[in-house]
Amino acid sequence: MPATSTSSLPAAAALTDEVTLDQAEQLGYPSRFTLRRYIRRGLLPARMVGNSYRVRVSELATLDQRVASTPLSGEVQAQVEVAANALRDLHPDELTAALISLRSRLRAGAPV
């Protein structure tokens, strides 16, 4: 996650230490859709102000640690291992293309 200082925050966020999900995305954190998913899963504390979430910058800064420590189900872990083994034998250019394709599919919400 990017390091943040009050000088890099939007003006309103510098005063409150809280940002909207759109502001967090502009700071280089995951998309607002991903952040909402983390909030629903309990990985990212947030509060509602009107109809939008506000999150503390300090919570965003430690988000990587919480997400990385969330265990995968056995089925998902097995699928990840199968995919990793299949990718291991690819040429670096093929691997790059495969990862770009996967990222695009995930962002579009398409089945992987």
NUMAR-366102 format. One line per 8 residues: their letters; for each residue x, y, z of N, C-alpha, C, CB. Coordinates in steps of 0.2 Angstrom, whole numbers, always signed. Glycine has a CB too. Layout:
BEGIN
A) X/Y/Z/X/Y/Z/X/Y/Z/X/Y/Z ~ ...
This chain:
BEGIN
MPATSTSS) +4/-6/+0/+0/+0/+0/+4/+6/+0/-5/+0/+6 ~ +2/+12/-3/+6/+18/-3/+7/+21/+4/+3/+22/-8 ~ +12/+24/+5/+13/+28/+11/+10/+34/+10/+21/+29/+13 ~ +6/+37/+15/+3/+43/+15/+5/+48/+20/-5/+42/+15 ~ +5/+54/+18/+6/+59/+23/+1/+64/+22/+13/+63/+22 ~ +0/+69/+27/-6/+73/+26/-5/+78/+20/-6/+77/+32 ~ +1/+79/+18/+2/+83/+12/-1/+80/+5/+9/+85/+11 ~ -1/+73/+5/-3/+70/-1/-11/+68/-1/+0/+63/-2
LPAAAALT) -14/+70/+5/-21/+69/+6/-25/+74/+3/-23/+67/+13 ~ -32/+73/+0/-36/+78/-2/-37/+83/+4/-43/+76/-4 ~ -39/+89/+3/-39/+94/+9/-44/+92/+14/-41/+101/+6 ~ -50/+90/+13/-54/+88/+18/-52/+82/+22/-61/+86/+15 ~ -48/+77/+19/-46/+71/+22/-40/+73/+27/-43/+66/+17 ~ -36/+78/+25/-31/+80/+29/-33/+83/+36/-26/+85/+26 ~ -39/+85/+36/-42/+88/+42/-45/+82/+47/-47/+93/+41 ~ -48/+77/+44/-51/+72/+47/-48/+66/+48/-58/+71/+44
DEVTLDQA) -43/+64/+44/-39/+58/+44/-44/+52/+41/-37/+56/+51 ~ -50/+55/+38/-54/+50/+35/-55/+52/+28/-61/+50/+38 ~ -56/+47/+23/-57/+48/+16/-63/+44/+14/-50/+46/+12 ~ -66/+46/+8/-71/+42/+5/-67/+37/+1/-75/+47/+0 ~ -71/+32/-1/-68/+26/-5/-66/+29/-12/-74/+21/-6 ~ -69/+34/-15/-66/+37/-21/-59/+40/-19/-71/+42/-24 ~ -59/+44/-14/-52/+47/-12/-47/+42/-11/-53/+52/-6 ~ -49/+36/-7/-44/+31/-6/-41/+28/-12/-47/+26/-2
EQLGYPSR) -46/+27/-17/-44/+25/-24/-39/+30/-27/-50/+24/-28 ~ -40/+36/-27/-36/+41/-30/-29/+41/-26/-39/+48/-29 ~ -29/+39/-20/-22/+39/-16/-18/+32/-18/-24/+39/-9 ~ -21/+28/-22/-18/+22/-24/-20/+16/-21/-11/+23/-23 ~ -25/+16/-17/-28/+10/-14/-32/+6/-19/-31/+11/-7 ~ -34/+0/-17/-39/-4/-22/-45/+0/-24/-41/-10/-19 ~ -48/-2/-29/-54/+2/-31/-60/+2/-26/-57/-2/-37 ~ -64/+7/-27/-70/+8/-22/-74/+1/-21/-74/+14/-23
FTLRRYIR) -74/-2/-27/-78/-9/-27/-75/-14/-22/-79/-11/-34 ~ -68/-14/-23/-64/-19/-19/-65/-17/-11/-57/-19/-21 ~ -64/-10/-10/-64/-8/-3/-71/-9/+0/-63/+0/-3 ~ -77/-8/-4/-83/-10/-1/-84/-18/+0/-89/-8/-7 ~ -81/-22/-4/-81/-29/-2/-77/-30/+4/-77/-33/-8 ~ -71/-27/+5/-67/-28/+11/-71/-26/+17/-61/-24/+11 ~ -75/-20/+17/-79/-18/+22/-85/-23/+24/-83/-11/+20 ~ -88/-25/+19/-93/-31/+20/-91/-37/+23/-97/-32/+13
RGLLPARM) -84/-39/+22/-81/-45/+25/-78/-43/+31/-76/-47/+20 ~ -79/-37/+34/-76/-35/+40/-68/-34/+40/-78/-41/+45 ~ -65/-34/+34/-58/-33/+34/-56/-25/+34/-55/-36/+28 ~ -61/-21/+33/-59/-14/+33/-65/-10/+37/-59/-11/+26 ~ -63/-8/+43/-68/-4/+47/-70/+3/+43/-65/-2/+54 ~ -76/+4/+43/-78/+10/+40/-85/+13/+44/-80/+9/+33 ~ -86/+19/+42/-93/+22/+45/-96/+25/+39/-92/+27/+51 ~ -103/+25/+39/-107/+28/+34/-108/+36/+36/-114/+25/+34
VGNSYRVR) -107/+40/+31/-109/+47/+32/-113/+48/+26/-102/+52/+32 ~ -120/+50/+28/-125/+50/+22/-125/+44/+19/-123/+56/+17 ~ -124/+43/+12/-124/+37/+9/-117/+35/+6/-129/+38/+3 ~ -112/+37/+9/-105/+35/+7/-101/+33/+13/-102/+40/+3 ~ -97/+28/+12/-92/+26/+17/-86/+31/+18/-89/+19/+16 ~ -84/+31/+25/-78/+35/+26/-73/+30/+30/-79/+41/+31 ~ -67/+30/+28/-62/+25/+31/-56/+29/+34/-60/+20/+26 ~ -53/+27/+39/-47/+31/+42/-41/+29/+37/-46/+29/+49
VSELATLD) -37/+34/+36/-31/+32/+32/-27/+27/+36/-27/+39/+31 ~ -27/+27/+42/-23/+23/+46/-25/+15/+45/-23/+24/+54 ~ -32/+14/+44/-34/+8/+43/-32/+6/+36/-42/+8/+43 ~ -32/+10/+31/-30/+9/+24/-23/+7/+24/-31/+15/+19 ~ -19/+10/+28/-12/+9/+28/-10/+1/+31/-8/+14/+33 ~ -14/-1/+35/-13/-8/+37/-18/-13/+34/-15/-8/+45 ~ -21/-11/+28/-26/-16/+25/-22/-22/+22/-29/-12/+19 ~ -16/-21/+19/-13/-26/+16/-12/-32/+21/-6/-24/+13
QRVASTPL) -10/-30/+27/-8/-36/+32/-15/-39/+33/-5/-32/+38 ~ -20/-36/+34/-27/-40/+36/-29/-44/+30/-32/-35/+38 ~ -28/-41/+24/-31/-45/+18/-26/-51/+17/-31/-41/+12 ~ -20/-51/+18/-15/-56/+17/-16/-61/+22/-8/-53/+17 ~ -18/-60/+28/-18/-65/+33/-25/-68/+33/-17/-61/+40 ~ -30/-66/+29/-36/-69/+29/-36/-76/+25/-41/-65/+25 ~ -37/-82/+29/-36/-88/+26/-41/-90/+20/-37/-94/+31 ~ -38/-93/+15/-43/-95/+9/-46/-102/+11/-38/-96/+3
SGEVQAQV) -52/-103/+8/-55/-110/+10/-51/-115/+6/-62/-110/+7 ~ -51/-121/+8/-48/-127/+5/-48/-127/-2/-49/-133/+9 ~ -55/-126/-4/-56/-127/-12/-53/-121/-16/-64/-127/-13 ~ -53/-115/-13/-50/-110/-16/-42/-111/-16/-52/-103/-13 ~ -39/-113/-11/-32/-114/-10/-30/-119/-15/-30/-116/-3 ~ -34/-124/-16/-32/-130/-21/-32/-127/-28/-37/-135/-20 ~ -37/-123/-30/-38/-120/-36/-32/-115/-37/-44/-116/-37 ~ -30/-111/-32/-24/-107/-33/-18/-111/-35/-23/-102/-27
EVAANALR) -17/-116/-31/-11/-120/-32/-11/-123/-39/-10/-126/-27 ~ -16/-126/-42/-17/-128/-48/-15/-123/-53/-24/-131/-50 ~ -18/-117/-53/-16/-112/-57/-9/-110/-57/-21/-105/-56 ~ -6/-109/-51/+1/-107/-50/+5/-113/-54/+3/-107/-43 ~ +4/-119/-53/+8/-124/-56/+7/-124/-64/+5/-131/-54 ~ +1/-122/-66/+0/-121/-74/+4/-115/-76/-7/-121/-75 ~ +5/-110/-72/+8/-104/-74/+16/-105/-74/+6/-98/-70 ~ +18/-109/-70/+25/-110/-69/+29/-111/-75/+26/-115/-63
DLHPDELT) +26/-115/-80/+30/-117/-86/+29/-112/-91/+27/-124/-88 ~ +26/-107/-90/+25/-102/-96/+31/-98/-97/+19/-97/-95 ~ +32/-96/-103/+37/-91/-105/+35/-84/-101/+38/-90/-113 ~ +40/-80/-99/+38/-74/-96/+33/-69/-99/+44/-70/-94 ~ +34/-69/-106/+29/-65/-110/+22/-68/-110/+31/-64/-117 ~ +22/-75/-110/+15/-78/-109/+12/-77/-102/+16/-85/-111 ~ +16/-77/-97/+14/-76/-90/+11/-69/-90/+20/-77/-85 ~ +15/-64/-92/+12/-57/-92/+6/-57/-95/+18/-53/-95
AALISLRS) +5/-59/-101/-1/-59/-105/-7/-62/-101/-1/-62/-112 ~ -5/-68/-98/-10/-72/-94/-13/-68/-88/-8/-79/-92 ~ -8/-65/-84/-10/-61/-79/-14/-54/-80/-3/-59/-75 ~ -12/-51/-86/-16/-45/-88/-23/-47/-90/-12/-42/-94 ~ -24/-53/-93/-30/-56/-95/-34/-57/-89/-30/-62/-100 ~ -31/-60/-84/-35/-62/-78/-37/-56/-74/-30/-66/-73 ~ -32/-51/-74/-34/-44/-71/-40/-41/-74/-28/-40/-70 ~ -40/-41/-81/-46/-38/-84/-52/-42/-83/-44/-38/-92
RLRAGAPV) -52/-48/-83/-58/-52/-82/-61/-51/-75/-57/-60/-83 ~ -56/-51/-70/-58/-49/-63/-61/-43/-62/-52/-50/-58 ~ -58/-38/-65/-61/-31/-65/-68/-30/-69/-56/-26/-68 ~ -69/-34/-74/-75/-34/-77/-81/-38/-74/-74/-36/-85 ~ -78/-42/-69/-83/-47/-66/-85/-53/-69/-90/-43/-64 ~ -81/-55/-74/-82/-61/-78/-79/-67/-75/-78/-60/-85 ~ -82/-72/-76/-80/-79/-73/-73/-80/-75/-84/-85/-74 ~ -69/-83/-70/-62/-84/-72/-61/-91/-74/-57/-82/-66
